[in-house]
């Protein structure tokens, strides 16, 4: 049995819940797959130019990777509240949350734009001293910087739409944008027809044009279709101090989590870059494949956060706990399956790239190691993103996810790669130890039930939501 309002649905039976999770996860996973596929296509296209070009784009994209994780933090924080508010069908609460999230989104875009447009050489100096890589990458960063503001709008709107049950519209708009990006890449990287051959600069221009177009179309359609988030400025910014205190108390740990996690992932890339241009190129090629394989779990993790949040907001904590345990049983089995797929692809992927034989060999070995790490990563993704955050247990999530990354993962990888001089695949295997420690810390928290917090219960200072709030969504 289900209770449905507009886009959102509160599931009362376990079978209906997991069927709904699959339906919501599918478009999110497909969206992530399209984004990662574009990254894969970009890497293959740039890979036809050589290792230096691959390294330049890979390092330049670390800044965008940091930015996307920051935006993911802002969007995740908003999702915590909007999912629970939508579980109660509180449209006013959804729109207040959008307003609270708009400010950090815009400020983050401004900071990253400044880094890319004004300080690109300093950004590259963190990763490499190779003057050939820096020369190519600086131009790429400056060309892609204007896209950051458009990306901020797209990510926030898409996150809130998904939390109210509509994952299809962001997928459809993004699919068109990705197709445009791929075509422009082909035209501008290689100089097809009347278009100039711009190489890595062409890839940056193609991405900027596509992302700006995506933001304009998504925002316009959200208002035209009267999505739950499409409020007036007065509705967006109707919050008071009580709401802001609760929002930031919950949201700041999520933002710190994403910033800290992004910094740790960037530290991993920096280690591989310091090990050599060929090694960081191999790591980047393998990492793109891992992200492509992982899209199913990005979808299921995000859908878990939405539907568990809806369940908690609807006043069903016992159901949320039962469903959380079932998800944790299924996750490692699915993770092992995706790791075995990586093993099967390991000999094939390197053949797509015009790189040296030693780079191809490194890619294959790194992909073989992934089978040991994948099950751990899948469980931890669902614990941190799908469960702890949906229940508002963001401080514990921060401690487990970022604390263990920086106290265990980063030091171990740095020592293994830069002091012990281990092979790239063994350095990559060291990241699995971090995941194992996270698992040991996270599982007992979920089993205890202490992660469940109802954030949508009306407080005295909250404006009273309209009685038929869902009807206008």
N, C-alpha and C positions, 0 to 999 in steps of 0.2 A: 504493500500500500504506500502511496506517496501523496504528499500535499504540495500542489504546484501553484505558483504565483508568477506570472510573467515569465522571465527567463529562468528564474531560480526554482529549485525543487528541494524539499526536505524529505528524505527517504526514511520510512518507518521500519521497513524490513531489511534484513541483511542482504538478501538477494537483490532487492531493488537498489540498495545503496551501491553495491559493487557493479551492477549493470550501469547505473548512472555514472559511477567513477570511470568506467571504460568509455562511455559516450563522451564525457568531458575531456578525458585524457587524450582521446584520439586526435581532435583538432589541435590541441596544445602540442602534442608530439609531432604532428605533421608540420605545424608552424615552425617548431624548433628544427625539424628535419630540413625544411626548405632553407632556413637561415644557415644551417651548418653545411648544407649542400652547396650553397653559394660560396661559403668560405672555402669549401673543398675545390670548387671550380676555379675560384680565384687563385688558390695555391697551385693547381695544375697549370693554369694559364701563365702565372708568373714563373712557375717552375720551368716552362719552356725557355725562359730567358737565362736561367742559371742559378747557382747557389747564392751568389751575392744578392740577387734580386729577392730570392726567397727569404733570406735572412733580414733584408731591409724591411720588407713588408711585415714579416713575423714580429720583429721588434717594434715597429711603428704601431702595429695593432695591439701591442701590450697596453698602450695608453687607452685605447678604445675598450679593451677587455676590462681594465680597471673601471672605466666609466660605466660600462654595462653592468658590472657587478654592483657598483654604487646605485645605479638606477634600479637594479633588481632588488636591492635592499629597500629603497624607497617604495617600490611597488609591492614588495612583500609585506612591509609594514602597513601599507594601506589595505592590502588584502586581508590581513589579520582582522581588521575592524570591519571592512565592508562585507566580508563573508559572514561574520557573526551578525552584523546588522541586517543583512539580507535574510539570514535564518529567522529573524524576528519580523521581517518585512518592514523595516524601519528605513524608509526612503530618505528622510531627513538626515539620519545618521550616516548613510552612504555618502550623501553630498557634502556633509561637513568634513568627512574624511578626505574627499577629493581636494577640498580647499586646503586642508592641513598638509597634504602631500605636494601640492603645487609649488610651494615656496622652496623646499629643499631640492626639488627637481630642477628648478630654474637656476638656483645658486650653484648646484653641481655642474650644470652645463656651462655656466660662465667660467668656473674654475678650470675645467678641462679644456675649454676653448682657448683660454689664455695660455695654458701649458703647451698646447699643440701649435698655436699660431705665433706665440711670442718667444717661447723657450724650447723649440724643438731640438736644438743641439744639446742642451742640458739633459733633455729626456733620453736621448740616445747615449749620452756619456755614461749613464747608469749601467748600460748593457754591454757596450762594445767600444773598442778603440780602433776598429777597422774603418779607415777613412772612406773606403769605397761604399761600405754599408751606410755610413752616416750621410754621405752625400746624396744617396738615393732616398733615404728615409726621411730626411728633413723636408724635402719637397712634398712627399706623400702626406706627412702630418699637416703641413700648412693647407694643403688642398682639401683635406677631409674635415678640418676643424669646424667649418660652418654647419656641418651635419649634426653636431652634438645637440643643438637646441631642438631640432626636429625630432631627434631620437628620444630626447627626454619626454616630449609630449606623447609620442607613440607608445613608449613603454608604460607610462602611467595609465593612459586611457585603456590600453589592452589589458593590463593587470586588473583594473577595476571591472571591466566588462566581464572578464573570466570569473571573477569572484561573485558576480551576480548571475552566472550561468550561461553567458553568451561568449563562447570561444570561437564561434564561426566567423563573425564579422572581422575581428582582427586577423584571422587566418586568411580570409579572402582578400583583404586589402594588402596584406603582406605578400601574398603570392604574386599579385600583380607587380608590386614593387621589386620583388626578387627577380622576376622575369625581366623587367626593365633593366635592372642592375647587371644581369648576366649578359644581355645583348649589348649594353653600353660598354661593358668590360671588353668584349670581343672586338668591338669597333675601335675603341680608344687605346687598348693595349697594343694591338697589332697594326692599327692603321688600315682598316678595311675601307675600300672605296674612297670617298672624298675625305674621310677622317684621318687625321694625322696619327702616326705611331708614337704614342706617348709613354709606353712602358708602364712603370709603376705609377707614374703621375696619372695616366689614363684610368687606372683602377680606382684611384682616389676620387677623381672627378665623377666617375660613374656611380660610385657609392653615394657621394654627396647629393647628386641629382635625384637618385632613387629614394633616399631617406627623406628628403624634404617633401617630395611628392606623396610619400606614404603618410606623413604626419598630416598634411593638409586634407587628404581624402578621408582619413580615419576620423579626425575631429569633426569634419563637416557631416559625415554620415551618422556619427554618434548623436548629434543634435537633431538631424533630420528624422532619425528613427526614434527619437525620444528615449534613448537609453537611460537607465536609472541614474547614471552619473551626470547626465546633461542638465545641470541646474543653472540658475542665474548666479552672478557673483554674490548676491545677498545670501543665497542658499549655501554656496560653497564656503563662505566665510562667516557663517552664523554661529560658530563655536564660541565658547567662553573659556575662562581660565581652567575650570574643572576638567573640561574635555581635553584641552591642550595638555594639561599635566598628565592625564592618563595616556593620551596619545604618545607624547614624547617619552614617558616612562617606559612604554612598551616598544616604541619605534627606535629610540636611540641605540639600544643594544643590537637591533637588527642592522642598522646602518654601520655601526662599529664592526659587527660581524662580517658584513660584506667587504668593508674597507680592509679589515685585517686579513680576511681570507684572500682577497684580491692581491694584497701585498705579498702574501705567502706564495701564491701561484706565480707572481712576477719574480719573486726571489728564486723560485725553481728555474724559470726561464733564464734568469741572469746567471745562474750556476752553469747551465748548459751552454750559454753564450760564451762564458769565460773559458769553458773547456774547448771551444773552437767553433768557427763559423760553420763547418761541415756538420758538427754535432748538433748545434742548435737548429740547423736546417732539417736534420733527420728527426729530431724531437718534434718539431713543428708539423712535419708531414704526418707522423704517427698520431700526434695529438688531435689533428683535424679528423682523422678516422675515428678515434675514440669518441669525440664529441658527436660524430654522425651516428655511431652505434648507440650512444647514450640517450638519444632523443626520446625513446620510449619511456625512460625513467624520469626525464625532465617533465614529460607529460603526466605520468602517473603521480609524481611527487607534487606537482602544482595542483593537479586535480584533487589529490588527497587533502592538501591544505584548504582548498575551497570547501569541499564537502564535509570534512571534519569540522571546519569552522562553522558551516551552516548548522551542523548537528549540535554543536555546543551552544550556538546562539539560540537554537530552538528549545533549549533546556533539556537536552538528552545526554548528559555526561556518561552514563553507563553504556549507552550505545556507542559513543565515541571511543571509549576504552576497549570495548569488544572489537570494534573495527580496526583499531590501532594494532592490536595483537595479531589479528589475521593478516594485516599488511606486512608486519615484520616477519611472519612465517614465509610468505610468498616471495619477498624481495630477494633474499640470497639465492634462491633457486633460479630466478630469472636473471640475476647478475652473473651466475656461472654460465648460463646459456649464452649470454652476449659475449662473455669472455672467450668461449669456444668459437664463436663466429669470428672474433678477431684473430684467433689462431689460424682459421681457415683462410683468412684474407692476407695473412702476413707475407706469403711469398709473392702475392699478386700486386699489391698496392705500389711497391717501389718501381714497378715497371712503367707506371704512368708518368714518371718524372725523368727529365733529362739531367740527371745528377751522376756524380762519380760512383763507381761500384762500392766503395767503402761506405758512402752515405746510404745506398740501397740496403746494404747488409745491416747497418745500424737500425734502419727503419724496421726491418723484419724482426730483428732480435727484440727491439722494444715492444713490438706488437705481441710477440709470444709471451712476454712477461705479464702482459695485461690480464691474462686469464686468472692470475693469482690475486689481482687487486680488484677486479670488477665486482665480485660478490660483496666485498666490504664496502666499496663506494656506493653501491645501490642501496644497501641497508642504511648507511649513514645519511644519504641524501633524503630518504623518506623520514628518518628520525628528526633531522634538523629542519628541513624545509616543510615536509608534509605534516609532522605531528607537533613538535615543540612550538613552532611558530603559530600554527593554527590554534593552539591552546594558550597563546600569550606567554609561554614560558621562555621568553627571549633572553633573559639574563643567563640562565643555565645553558641555553643554546650557544650564546656567545663564548662562555667559558670553555665548553667542550670543543666547539668547532675551531675557534681561533686560538685559544690557549694551547691546545695540543698541537696545532699546526706549527706555532712558533717555538714551543718548548721542545718538541720532538722532531717534527718533520723537517723544518728549515735547517736547523743545525746538523741533523744527520745527513741530509742531502748535500749540504755545503762541504762537510768534512769528507764524505764519500767521493764527491766529484773533484774537489780542489786540493785536498790534502792526500787522500789515499790514492787518487788517480784511478778509481775503478772504471770499468767499461760503462758506456752510457746506459745500457739495459740494466745493469746492477744498480746504478744511481737511481734510475726510475723505480726499480723494485723497492728501494728504501722508502719511497712515498707510501707504500703499502703498510709499513709499520705504523705510520701516523694513523692510517685508517683503522688498523686493528685496535689501537689504544682508544680511539674515539668510540668504537663499537662497545668496548668493555665499559666505558663510562656512560654511554647513552642508553643501552638496553634496560638497565635497572630503573632508570628514571621513568621510562615509558611504562614498565610493568607496575610501578608504584602508583600511577595515576595522578601524581602531584603536578604534572604538566598541564592539567586542564584548568583553565581560568575563564569564567564568563565575563567578557568585556562589554557585552551589548546590553546588559541589564540597565534599564533607565536609572539615572541618578537624579537627585533633586535639581541639579543645575541644568539638566538637559532640557532643551525645548521639547514640547510634546509633539510626537510625529503625527501627521494626519492619519485619520482612522482608515482611509482607503489608499494608503501611500503606494502600494504596489500597483495599483490600477494605472497610474500614469507612467509606469516604467515600460 
